[in-house]
């Protein structure tokens, strides 16, 4: 019987490394269960969850052209129900502040500011301006636009400027 992606089979743990566990499969093949595919819960150390020689049920996730087989233990089990509510104080379950009542946030919700949209400056009618007046206006508008552009780009860079 050839292994196929999606098959759930019985295997035996043959080795444990920090990144995952090697599992011996039928027909003399071996596969790897990555540490992220062992359990739905966070696993710090695999040797606390698995042991060499332990029989495990695994699901075949993928079979690479070079023969490497990716396996999963957690996908053979039903997914846990989603957590409801906020995590305990301290952020992580079992972390600092676990068991203490969660503090209620007393600040009022922030009001969403409308998005800022660039609007061109109103242009004055050019009626009977001389060439010199039009050039002076163009020069000042140009300098204002360059100054605005520099201000915006420096803000995006965290205040970085190219002064030497």
C-alpha positions in Angstrom: 0.0 0.0 0.0 1.5 3.3 -1.1 1.3 6.3 1.2 -0.9 9.2 0.0 -1.4 12.7 1.2 -4.3 12.7 3.7 -3.8 9.1 5.0 -4.1 8.6 8.7 -1.8 5.8 9.8 -0.1 4.4 12.9 3.6 5.0 13.4 6.3 4.7 16.1 8.5 7.6 17.3 12.1 6.8 16.5 13.8 10.0 17.4 13.2 13.4 19.0 15.0 16.6 18.0 14.3 20.2 19.1 12.5 20.9 15.8 10.3 17.8 15.6 10.0 14.0 16.0 10.9 11.3 13.5 8.3 8.6 13.0 8.7 5.2 11.5 5.9 4.3 9.1 4.8 1.0 7.5 6.8 -0.3 4.5 10.1 0.9 6.2 9.5 4.6 5.5 10.2 7.5 7.9 8.6 10.9 8.3 8.9 14.0 10.3 6.3 15.6 12.6 7.3 19.3 13.0 7.0 20.6 16.5 4.2 22.9 15.4 2.2 19.8 14.2 2.4 17.9 17.5 -0.4 19.6 19.4 -2.8 22.5 19.2 -1.2 23.8 22.4 2.2 25.5 22.5 4.9 22.8 22.9 8.2 24.1 24.4 10.0 20.7 24.7 9.0 17.6 22.6 10.4 15.2 25.1 7.7 16.3 27.6 5.0 15.3 25.1 6.5 12.4 23.1 8.9 9.6 23.9 11.0 7.3 21.7 9.1 4.0 21.0 5.7 5.6 21.6 3.0 4.6 19.1 1.3 7.6 17.5 -1.4 8.2 15.0 -0.3 10.6 12.2 -1.7 12.2 9.1 0.4 12.5 5.9 0.6 16.2 5.0 2.9 16.0 2.1 5.3 13.8 0.2 8.2 15.6 -1.4 9.7 14.4 -4.7 12.9 13.5 -2.8 10.9 11.1 -0.5 10.6 13.4 2.6 7.3 12.8 4.3 5.7 15.6 6.4 3.4 14.3 9.1 1.0 15.8 11.7 -0.3 14.4 15.0 -2.6 17.3 15.8 -4.6 17.0 12.6 -5.7 13.5 13.6 -7.5 15.0 16.6 -10.5 17.3 16.6 -9.7 21.0 16.8 -10.3 22.6 20.2 -13.2 25.1 20.5 -12.2 28.7 20.0 -11.5 30.6 23.2 -14.2 33.1 24.3 -13.5 36.4 25.9 -10.3 38.1 26.7 -7.1 36.3 27.8 -6.3 36.5 31.5 -4.3 39.5 32.8 -0.7 39.2 31.8 -1.6 38.1 28.2 -0.8 34.4 28.2 -2.5 31.6 30.0 -0.4 30.4 32.9 1.8 33.6 32.6 2.2 36.4 35.1 -1.1 37.4 36.6 -2.9 34.2 35.8 -5.8 33.6 38.1 -6.1 37.3 38.9 -9.3 39.0 37.8 -8.9 40.9 34.5 -8.8 44.7 35.0 -11.6 46.5 33.2 -10.4 49.2 30.8 -11.9 52.5 32.0 -10.9 54.6 29.0 -13.6 55.7 26.6 -13.3 54.1 23.1 -11.2 56.2 20.7 -13.1 58.1 18.1 -12.0 57.2 14.6 -10.6 60.3 12.8 -11.7 60.7 9.2 -8.9 59.8 6.8 -6.8 62.7 5.6 -7.1 63.3 1.9 -4.8 65.6 0.0 -6.6 68.6 -1.4 -5.0 71.0 -3.9 -4.7 74.6 -2.8 -7.2 76.9 -4.4 -5.7 78.5 -7.5 -6.3 82.3 -8.0 -7.5 83.4 -11.4 -4.6 84.4 -13.6 -6.5 87.3 -15.3 -4.0 89.9 -16.3 -0.8 88.8 -14.7 2.5 89.7 -16.3 5.0 87.0 -17.2 7.2 87.9 -14.2 4.3 87.7 -11.8 3.3 84.2 -13.2 7.0 83.1 -12.8 7.1 84.4 -9.2 3.9 82.5 -8.4 5.2 79.3 -10.0 8.4 79.6 -8.0 6.7 80.0 -4.6 4.2 77.2 -5.3 7.1 75.0 -6.4 9.0 75.7 -3.2 5.9 75.1 -1.1 5.3 71.7 -2.7 9.0 70.7 -2.2 8.9 71.7 1.4 5.6 69.7 1.9 7.1 66.7 0.2 10.3 66.9 2.4 8.2 67.2 5.6 6.1 64.2 4.7 9.1 62.0 3.7 11.1 62.9 6.8 8.1 62.0 9.0 8.0 58.6 7.3 11.7 58.0 7.9 11.3 58.8 11.6 12.8 62.3 11.4 15.8 61.2 9.4 17.3 64.0 7.3 20.2 64.1 4.9 22.1 67.0 6.5 25.9 66.7 6.1 
